[in-house]
Amino acid sequence: MPGERARPLNARHSLTIDYLIKNGFIINGAGKDTAPVEADIAVAGDRIVGIGDFSDRQAGKIIDARGLCVCPGFIDAHSHSEFTLLADGRAEGKICQGITTEINGNCGLSAAPLYGAALEQREKDLDELDIKERWETFPEYFALLGKKGSAVNFITLAGHGNIRASAAGYTDKPLSESEKEKMRELLAGAMDAGAKGLSTGLIYPPGIYSGTSELIDLAREAKKYNGIYTTHMRSESDMLLEAVDEVITIAERTGARAHISHLKTGGERNWKKLDAVFEKIGTAHGKGISLTCDRYPYTAAGTDLDAVLPSWAFEGGRKKELERLVNERQRLAEDILNEHGDPSYWERIMISSVNSDRNKWMEGMSLSLVGDSAGKPVLEALFDVLVEEELQVAAIFFSMSEDNLRAILKQPYTVIGSDSSARSFDGVTAKGRPHPRGFGSFPRVLGKYVRESGTLALSEAIYKMTALPAGIFRIQDRGIIAKGFFADLVVFDPEKINDRAEFNDPFHKPGGIHHVFINGVPVVYEGEVTGALPGRVLK
């Protein structure tokens, strides 16, 4: 890789060096046009203490990175690890792809607040992960995570779903003034505790019941703390343009920074809308509105299987939803078929995980094939598996355009997010066939979309994984390789880095990543996980 040898920088002989990464080509993450520079990086404690020529220096350990890239640790701008990290803090699927910091609490679901109906709705998730502890507030959760330990740094947003459910449950109704005030209080408490902003999930209960005015009220509260407003929009398909308009309206009326989660155009009939989306975002930028987005490098989405149900099915919480799946199947079927009348739709939905052993045979199969194999109409198979699994069914939806994905990745305001929870290669989180994005997102960008297709330049891709998300989420002293910054670092081979996770076989480490440091501690060393848990809660 081309580059000039950097001049010595603060290489004082009195400096104690724990790790010296020598001869690597540094891409410091500071900008999309940053040229690689050949230099050494000195690490002492949790910080970078020098960058330059340390050829005459000794260190506790020396890593020869000749021919390799050294860049800041990757920041996963969209993660869902609040519960899996408590179950298994090793986070091997994340650290092995170079992720050193995660933004959690996305899509309206966060670790806290958890009161009343909000906690009740999460009980199945916690039980599935064998998490015995319970908590209500972020300080309680942070203390628990700190006690158990995490390999990755943890940042969180405050989930609107948690806040609304804690204050008003899962009922589809206008909120009372006291409920609105309670929601503002819960959000303020979350922001005081260290949350970075407010997230919404407007296709999930109870966010699906909220109006724009409610979101404006809460985004304005988050803005008081310089918090960001992030959103899984109300629609990513047929009503996509209207959903983008709502995001822009919320940002314009509150002055809050806004961020669209996993920007996409779902369903072939909506692929043509992307240029109009870009135009709306550009117009917003022209008005001085801060609007960014994240995206994972796959054309398949992943979420709970019951997301295909109409919104009225969720009203009242899990118990009521299950009752409707038993007693109101005809009405459910009519509404679903009005939305998804094409039989091929069910061929593009893959069951990725179930909870019970009796239905494990479904994992990796399309819903259409599940119905055929069980000798049932596809909707009967859908309703049956949701009831049998008590809604604990994850699915992958193949609905997006490769051309649109490339266009979204190229936008200057797009950062990379896995939209995945942290899992490990064995233990309680190593179940089912989760979306491969949890194991390969960042190497896939650098392999497929940088080296192979040239969609992005190497320095541009690294900027989208490091300094750009650090700026969007106001993360201090990370995202750039600079003296005094935290030693979150990735050493990789740009000619060999690639993703190896597949939809039917996702639990695979990527190739080409040699070392990963978090807070000055190697969590991947010479390609192998070390078991260290140096991650911190960043508030």
Buried (B, 14 or more C-beta within 10 A) or exposed (E): BEBEEBEBBEBEEEBEBBBBBBBBBBBBBBBBEBBBBBBBBBBBEBBBBBBBBBEEBEBEEBBEBEEBBBBBBBBBBBBBBBBBBBBBBBBBBBBBBBBBBBBBBBBBBBBBBBBBBBBBBBEBBBEBBEBEEEBBBBBBBBEBBEEBEBBBBBBBBBBBBBBBBBBBBBBBEEBEEEBBEBBBBBBBBBBEBBBBBBBBBBBBBBBBBBEBEBBBBBBBBBBEBEBBBBBBBBBBBBBBBEBBBBBBBBBBBBEBBBBBBBBBBBBEEBBEBBEEBBEBBEEBBEEEBBBBBBBBBBBBBBBBBBEBBBEBBBBBBBEBBBEBBEEBBEEBBEBBEEEBEEEEBBBBBBBBBBBEEEBBEBBBBBBBBBBBEBEBEBBBBBBBBBBBBBBBBBBBBBBBBEEBBBBBBEBEBBBBBBBBBBBBBEEBBBBBBBBBBBBBBBBBBBBBBBBEEEBBEBBBBBBBBBBBBBBBBEBEBBBBBEBEBBBBBBBBBBEBBBBBBEBEEBBBBBBBBBBBBBBBBBBBBEEEBBEBBBBBBBE
